[in-house]
Amino acid sequence: MIVWSLSASAALAILGAILLYIASPQQQLLRRGPWPTRAHGWPGTLCVLASLALLWPRMGSAAAVATWFTLLMLVWTLIPFAGAWCARRREHAR
């Protein structure tokens, strides 16, 4: 049961981080640009907070927050490079 909870938490954190990146105006991952301003960051924020809520009872407060921040920083470090790579491939395909 703990493995499923931690896996779900990790998946929610990764999904939330990607959704928050897609909501930013400078993102290059999607060709059409960022999301509309109304739905700006709420889906990503809810996913990220749900991830923390799943981690908290399993790991304790300090370990949960440290793990959560580490995973978010990892995704937010890698996703801009993926966006730049996708934009470069789109440009070369023209």
N, C-alpha and C positions, 0 to 999 in steps of 0.2 A: 504494500500500500504506500509506503514511503517513497519508493522509486517512482511510482506513477504520479504522486503529488509533486515531486521535485522535477520530473520530466515535463509535466504540465506547466509548472512555474517557469521553467527555462523556455519552453515554447512560447508562452505568453509574453515573457520579457523580450524575446527576439522579435516576435511579431509586433509588439508595441513599439520597440525601438525603430523598426522599419517603417511602421505607420507614421511615427513622429518625424522621421526623416523625409518621408514622402510629403508630409504637410508643410515642410519648409519651402520658402520661395526660391531658394538657391539650389534645390535638388536637381540632379541630372539623371536620375534613374528612370523616370518616366518621360516619354517624349512630349506628352501634352502639358507638362508643367505641374505645379502643386495643386492640391485639392482646393475646392472652393473655400472661401474664408469662413463660411458658416460652420462647416463640419471640421474646421481646421485641425485641431489636435485632440479632440475628445476621444475618438476611438483608440488612438495610441496611448493616451493617458490612462484610460480605463484598463487597457490590457496590462500596462506596466504596473499599475496599482494592484490589480488582481494578482499579478505575479508575486508582488511583495506580500500580499495577504496570504498566499499559499505557502510562502517560505517561512514566514514569521513563526507559526506554531511548531514547525518541524525543527528549526535550527536555533531558535532564540533570537533576540533582537539584534545583537551586535553582529553575529555571524550571518544572519539573514540580510541585513542591510549591506554588509561588506560584499557578500556574494552577489547580491542584486546589482549594486553599483559596478562591480567588476564585469559582470555580463553585459550590462548596458554600455559601459565604456568600450568593451571589445567590439560590440556590434556597431556603435557609433564611430569607431575608428575604421572599421573595414567597409562599411556601406558607402561612404563617399568614393572610395576607390572603385567599387563595383559600379557606381553611377558614372564615374569618369570613363571607365572601360566601356560601358554600354553606349555612352554618348560618342565615344571615338569610333566604335563599330558602326553606329548609325551614320556617322559622317563619312566613313570610308565606303559604306554601301551605296552612297549616292553616286 
